[in-house]
Amino acid sequence: MLEAGKLLVGGSRNPDETLKKPEYLDLKFGNRHGLVTGATGTGKTVTLQVLAEGFSAAGVPVLCSDIKGDLSGIAAVGEPKDFLLKRAEAIQFAEYDNAAFPTIFWDLYGEKGHRVRSTVAEMGPLLLARLMDATDAQEGVLNIAFKIADEGGLPLLDLKDLQALLNYMGEHASEISSRFGFVSKASVGSLQRGLLVLEQQGAEHFFGEPALKITDIMRTTTDGRGMVSILAADRLMMNPRLYATFLLWLLSELFEELPEVGDPEKPRLVFFFDEAHLLFSEAPKVLLERVEQVVRLIRSKGVGVYFITQNPLDVPETVLAQLGNRVQHALRAYTPREQKAVKTAAETFRANPQFKTEEAITLLGTGEALVSTLEGKGAPSMVERTLIRPPSGRIGPLTDDERRRLIAASPVAGQYDTDIDRESAFEILMARAEKAAQAEIPKRAEVEVPADEQKASEKSGSAAGRWTLPGFGDAVDQALGKAPPKKRGEGAGRSGYQRETVIEAAMKSAARSVASSVANQIGRALVRGILGSLKR
């Protein structure tokens, strides 16, 4: 029954319930994406497991999220249960056997798998704004913050780095506004509160180093099977926005890092996005446009994206049009929206004259689905009523002991389990401030500022009177064409010692270039991709 270069999905049936033919997903069309939909309890998770097992056996690495923990059973040998054997017999699957598949477990919280992280810089301002549910004005402030960090050589690795930069921006909003555009203190304050909310929701576990290497989710074993990377998402689902944003970040990283390969004989990676409606729910238009663009273009990178959700209406039409392989489990049609979903799902299939698709969707049993895949020259096959093949791995979750043993024996064991806190924006800014504060002590001893002169300076809003972070002071004024304050003895008549602000020090070389065209810049413009994340 098995055919080379094809993944067995199940067996279709005639109207009299006899076997019609095996239904396959052609591996060369595996990167044309897919959709698995159906109501709760209709068998979507088992279908996902069957597809993951098939791709793994064909040597294709797989990445999928495990919402309920059931998918972890793919790592254990399945049990020859009666109902599975009957299903294999019904579709004449004589080669059916139980087996375990090579699996790597991942977890943002490090509890049920290896820690997986990204840096704030790699996440980018667009996805971070989505994660924080930021307004347009707040997203603009985030873009400015990333611009300042890029030009000033200030690595944004974790949340405290971004918090430190936002603290400065709030204190010096007017100066930054004159260079980059209006920066509202209210927007900065809202972003700071948003960061606190993210910390309370556990997002600090996600930001930091060591960051996930994409190559570690694209591994194959020595015997040629693809590794199945499973993200434990049961706790992550308590924060749906973080879950959706994290998976979208992974998708964007794959898009940015992988080279073009055209149409390979089989995918380089298959990405299963469970609970896909969370990605599109309340997403701003610009983000939906970027997602559509990534889904459309990532095919040529050899990556197949499969969305799993309850209702086909959960996926925007522009994205739905990109999904060539379809598995539709039963839908219920009790409400007007459900009836519309059934009609929409039926219309997306190539009609079969043997049955009415719209009627069949509501009559499907558990483990049964309407299947249509790409064939021939890439045209969709006629929809068939199909019994999904039984999985070879265990149906149901691993025990805690089994999971721990597999994590300990993982090929990436020890690589991501220890936090690394290297020098980044927070440490750089604090070190510069401390150094400037130490350098200021002897100067204050040499020059005593009269009390009445100090009060006058504070009232006038001069550089000596305003609050600054020591060590960060003159660069912005120079960039804006403002004359630096004069020291005592140079005609000013007052101390006027200028302490540099955070942003000014970070941009000093850029400001000098503007003022004197001296090519001695330390700033650098980092290249960001389609979703605002860094191109490594």
N, C-alpha and C positions, 0 to 999 in steps of 0.2 A: 504493500500500500504506500510506503514511503517512496518519494521521488527525490533524486539529487537536485540540489539547488532550490528546494521548496520546503516550506514549513507546513506541516499538517495541522489544520485547524479543527476539522471534524468531518462528519459525513452527512451529506444532504439526503433528503427523503422525498419520495414520490407522494402524491396525494393519498395513496393506499398504505402509507407508512413503510413501504419497502425501501431499502437502501438505493439511492440513485447513483451517487458518485462521491469520492473523497473531495473535500474542499481544501485548497492550499492557499498559502500566501507566498508568492514568488519572492525569493530573497533579493533579486535584483530590483524589485519595487518596494523593498522594505524601508527605503529612505523617502518614500513618497507619503509618509505620515499615515496616521490612522485615528479612528474614533471607536471607543467602546462605550455604549450607553445602555441604560436599563434601570428599572426601578430597584429599590432595595430588596435584596434576597433573591434576585433572579440569576445570579451566577457570574457577575462581572469580575470578582476577585479571582475566581478559578480560571476564567478566560484569560485574565492578565497573567496568571501563573503559567498557563499553557503556552502563551505566546513567549514569555520570558524563557521558559525551558527550551522551546524550539530555537530561538535565536542563540541561546547559550550553546546548545548542542551543535549549531552550525558555525561556531567560532566567533559569534558577535557579542561583544560586551554589552551589558544591559544595566541601566540605572532606573530604579523605580522607588517610589515612596510606599511605605507600609503604614496605612492609617490605623488599622485595627490590630496589627501584629500577626495576622493570619499568614501573610506572605512569607514570613520567615521560615515556614515549613519547607520551602523549596530547597533548603540546605540539608535536609534529612531524607533518607530513603523512604518512599511512600509504602504504605501497607496495602497488600492485595485484598482490598475489601470487596464484598460481593457486588455492590452497586457499581463500582468502578469496572470490575471485570465484565459485568453485564453491558455496560456502556461500550467497552472496547469490542465486545462480541457483536453488538448491534450495528456498529459501523464497520465491522470486519477488519479491525485493527489487530492483526495477528502478531505484530512486532511489539505490542505493548509490554512494557516491563517497568519495574520500579527502580528508581535511581535518585541519587542526590546530586546537586549541582553546586559548583564552586561559588562561594558567596563571601562578600565582604560587607560587614555591617557598619553603618555610619549613624551618628546621632549628634545633633547640635549641642546637646547637654552632656555628652560623654557618658551616658548611663547605659545605653543599650548598643553601643557601637563606638567606633573611633570618632574622636572629636573632629568636626568639620567647621572650618572658619573661613572668613573672608576679611580683608581689611576694608576700612571705610573708603579708602581711595579706590579700591577695586569695585566696590559697590556703586560708586558714582552718585552724582546729585539727583538724577532722575529717579532711580530706584529708591534712594534714601528718602526722597520727598514722598514717594508712594508709600513707603513703610511708615512714615510719620503722618500721613494724611495731611500733607502741607498744602497751603493755599498757593496760588500763583506767585504772590508777593514773597512768601516764605521760600518757595522754590528758587526764586531769583536770588535771595540772600544766600542760599546754599551754593548756588553756582558761583557767586562772588567768593565765598569762603574757599571753595575748591580752586578757584583761579589764584587767590592769594597764596594758598599752600603750594600750588604747582610752581608759581614764579619764585616763591621764596625758598624753595627746597625744604619744605616742612612736611615730612611724611605723616599722613593721616592714617594711622593703623587701627586704633580702637576709639571708643566713644570719648574717653577723656581727652584725646588729642583734638577732636572736633569741639568739645566743650571749651577747652582752653582758647581756641581760636574764636569761637562765638563770644566768649567773655570779653575779649579784646574788642571785637567788632561792635559790641553793644556800648562800650565805653567811648569809642572813637567813631561812631556812626557818621558824624558830619564830615570828618576828614576822608573816610573811605568813600562816602557818597560823591565827593568832588572828583574822584578818579574813576570809580566804577559805576556810578549811577546811584540813585537814591536807596539808602539802606535804612529802613525804619527800625527804631529801637524796639517797637512793639513786635515786629516780625522776628527779630533776634530773640526777644524774650519768649515768644511762643515756641521757637525752635528749641530753646534751652529746656523749656518745660516738656516738649516732646521727647527730648533725649532722656529725661528722667522717667517718663512713662515707658520708653523702650527698655530702660534698665530694669524697671519693676517687672516687665513682661519677660525678662530673661534674655533680651537681645545682646547683652554684653557678652554672653557665651559665644555668640556668633562672630563678633568683631575681634580680630587680633591675629596673632601668628602662633604657629606656622599655618599659612594659608593652604587650602586644598590645592593640590596639583591635579590638573585635569587628566594627566596621564595615569593617575592612580585609579580612576574610574573607567579606564579603557584597557584594562589588563586582560590577557589570555593565559591559560594554563599551559604547561608543557605538552599536554596531550591535545592541544588545539581548541579547547572549549573556551567560550567567553565567560569572564567573571561576572557574576550578578551582584551589583552594588545595591544594597537595600538601605534606604534612609528610614530609620525609626521615626515615625511622625505622629505617634499617638499623643505624646505630650505637646509636640509642636503644634498640633491642631487646636490646642487651647488658645493659640494666637493665630487665627487664620491668615491675617495680613502678612505676618512674618513668614509663614509657611509658603504662601504664594510668591512673595517677593524673593525668598531664598531660591526656590526652584527656577524662577525667572532669571535670577542672577546666574545660576548654573547654566541655563540655556544660552544666555548672552556670552558667558565665558567660552563655551564651546564654539559659538559662532565666531568670536574674536580670535581664538587661538588656532583653530584647525585650518589647514590649507584647503584650497579647492581641489576636489578629486573628480568632479563630474558625476557620472553614473557608474559606481562600482558594481561588481558582481554581487556583493552583499554589503550591508551597512557597516560603517566603522563603529557605530554606537547606536543603540536604540534607547530612547528616553521616554519612560512612562510617567505621565503627569496625572496622578489620581486626584479626585475632587477638583477637577479643572475649573469648575464654575467660580472658585475662589480667586482665580487669576483675573477673571474678567469682571467680577462683581464690583461695581462702583469705581472702575478704573477710569481715569481721565482719558479723553480722546487721544491725546498725544501718545500715551502709553499703549493704547490699543493699536495705534498705527505702527508703533515700533515692534510690538509683538507680531503683528501681521507680517511686517517686513522680515523679521528674523525667521519666522516659520517658513516663509516663502523662499528665502535664500539659503537657509541652513541645509536644505536638501543636497545642494551641490558640495557641501562639506562632508557628505556621507553619513549624516545624522538623521535618523527617523524619530519623529515626535508623535507619541500616541496619547491622546487625551482620553481620560476615563471620567465619566460624569453620569448623572442620573437622567438628565434631560438634554436632548440635542439643542434645545433653545438656549442652553447655557453658554454655548459657543457662538461668537459673532459670525455672521454669514461670510464675512471676508476671510476669516480663518477657516471656517467650515469648508469653504471651497477648495482649500489646499489639502484636505484629508482624503486620500485616495482609497484606503482600506477601511471597511466599515464592518463592525460587529454590533448588531442591534438586539439586545435582550428585550424581554417583555416590558411594555409600558402600560400603565393604567390610565383609563380615560374617564374619570369621574367628574372632573371640573372642566370648565371651558379652556383653561390654559393647558391641561393635560390632553384634551382633545386636539388642540392646535399642535401640541408637540407630536402626537401620533401622526397627524396629517403631514407635518413637516418632515418627520423621519421617513415616512413612506415615499414622499416625493423625491428624496435624495437618492433613492435606489433605482437601478435599471429594472424596469418592470419584468415580472415573470408571468406569462399567460396562464400558468397552472393554478395560481391563487391570487387573491387580492392582498397586496402588501399591507395596506392600512388595517385590514381586518386581522391578518395574521399576527401583527405586532401585539395585539391585545390578547391573543390566545396562546402565546408561547409558554411552555413550561419551564421550570428551573433547569438550567444547563442547556437550554435550547435557544437558538438565536438565528436571526436573519443575517446572512453573511454575503458580502460582495467585496472582492479584492481586484486589484489591477492585474491584467493578463495580456498576453500577446504583445502589442505595441504600446501598452499602457492604458488601454481602454478598460473601464470597469466591467466586471463579469455580471451576468444576470443574477439577481438576488436569489438566494436559495435558503430554504428552511433547513437548518443544520443542527445536528446534535454535536456539541463541542466534545472533543476527545478528552479522555480522563488524563489528569496530570500524572507524571511519574514520581514527583516529589510528594512529600507529606501534605495533606490538606489539613491546615491548622497550624498553630504557632509552635515554636521550639520551647523547650523548658529553659529556665534561667541557667541551669548548669550547662546545657548544650550550647546555648548562646555564648557563655563565657569561654568555653573551650575553643569555639570557633574564632572568637575575637583574639584569644591568646595565640592561636596558630595562624593568624592572618598574615599575608605577605606585607602588610603595612604596619604591623604591630610595632609600637614604640615610636613611630614617626610623628604622630599627631597628638599624643597623649600628654605631653608636657608643654605648658605655656611658655612662650618666648616673649619677653618684654624688652625689646631693643630700643635704642634711642630714637625717639620720634618727635613730633611737633611739641608735645607737652614738655618733654625733658629739655629739648633745645631752647624753647622759650623761657623756661624756668632757669636754666643754666645761664643764659644771656642776662636775664634780669638780675640774678645773684651776682654775676661778675660786674655788672654796671653799678650795682649798689655798693660793692666793695671798693670800686674805683672812685666812688663819689665821696667816701669818708675823708681822705686827706684833703680833697679840694674844699670841702666844707670847713675844715679846720683852718685853711689858709684865708678863705674869703668869708667874712661874716656879713650877712645880709641884715641891714637895719630893719627893725620891726615895722616901722611905718612904710619903708620901701617894699617890704614883703607884702603888706596889705594892699598897697597900690598895685603891685604886680598881679595879685590874685583877683582884684576887682577888674583889671583890664583884660583878664583872660589870656595873659601872655604865656609863653611856653614854660617859664619858670613857675608860674602859678597854677597851671592846670595839673590835674592828676595824670600821671603816666606810669607805665611799667618801666622801671629803671632799665636803661640799656636799649631803648627803642624810641628814638625821638625825632631826628631831623630829615630822614629820607623822603617822607611824603611831602613835607614842606618844600624841599628842594625840587621834587618832581613837579610840584604845582607852581614853581617859580617864586616861592616866597623866600625872602632873604633870611639867612640864619641869624639868630640872636647873637649879639656881640658880647664878649666877655668883658669883665671889668678892666679898664685900662685901654680899651680899644674904642673909646668914644661913646660907650653906652651909658656909663655912669652908674651901672648897677651890675649885680652878679650875672644874671641872665644865663646861668648854666643850664644847658638844654639836655634833658634826659630823653633818650630815644624810646619810642613806643614799640610795641611788638611788631606791628605791620611795617613800620618804617625800617627797622633793622632787616626784616625779611626781604624788603624790596630795595635795599640801599643801592645795590649795583645797577638795578634797572633805573632808579632815579638818577644816578650819576650819568648813565648813558643818555637819558633825556636831556640833562642839563649841559653835558660837555662832550657828548658823542664819543666817550672813551670806551672802547670795546673790551671791558673787563667785567662781564656779567657773570654772576653766580646763579642767577635765576634760570629756569628752564621751563618750557611749555610742554607738558605731558600730553601724549596723544590719547584721546578717549574715543571709544567706539560708539556704535549705534545706540546703546542704552546708557551711555555716559560712564561706563566702567573703563578701567585702564586697559590698554593693549600691552600685554607683557612683552 
